[in-house]
């Protein structure tokens, strides 16, 4: 659960972010890696703490995101809007989606446009409701339109009504009742799961493991540029196998993804007031400096030298 407020209250807390590092460090009960796909980010998270769970409503920005749950935790999530399709665990789909993960499960998502989501994070993990079991990765399901609407409406009603009950002496009992309503709606959504062949591929574990191995190696030393051949040898698979996994889970080539990963350490070094743009670029494997400047400007909306100048003025 989120631990920003130890006292039980039915007043949702709202947090707004325009900085990716602040956004990442704020999130609890999950390990998060997030790369924005927009030049500027704007995110909002509304959190209602309940006994044994947190209800989260997130307004997110275009991004690639990798999430791993903490142990002894269960999370159920679903979109709250009808925006562009997301790529979740390698599958691009946006019907009545319902995802669940438990006990250290992970997921990978590519969101090309701003989206809105709800997630209910339970701690300790839920074991006695008959919900689908998960393993290494979150599982993805398609539920009925009726169940989807019911979940969305319930979340909106809870966040709208709960603040008006905050001063009631019965707050502990009301909070438990709200949690029970959420669990009942999730029970119904899983009971209404629609058989769909595409979910079998989304819930397959083999290729997801290759992708997670790639992520683990890349995250182990952010300051060192890692290239495809070295990465393949370290993981013990072919470059082609890695390419296929990254293409599925990121929607881009292995080469492009590695380049994107190398851009962010450059930016962080420049924002920290590095000695020179050239030194930062070369240290992260960008030897063609004019090409690097073009890619950097395309992604961040400013030149590397402009980033460095801003950091020195601040």
Buried (B, 14 or more C-beta within 10 A) or exposed (E): BBEEEEEEBBBBEEBEBEEBEEBBEBBBBBBBBBBBBBEEBEBBBBBBBBEBBBBBBBBBBBBBBBBBBBEEBBBBBBBBEEBEBBBBBBBBBBBBBBBBBBBBBBBBBBBBBBBBBBBBBBBEBBEEEEBEEBBBBBBBBBBBEEBBEBBBEBBEEBBEEBEEBEEEEEBEEBBEEBBEEBBEBBBBBBEBBEEEEEBEEBBBEEBBBBBBBBBEBBEEEBEEBBEBEEBBEBBEBEBEBBBBBBBBBBBBEBEBBBBBBBBBBBBBBBBEEBEEBEEBBBBBBBEEEEEBBEBBBEBBEBBBEBBBEEBEEE
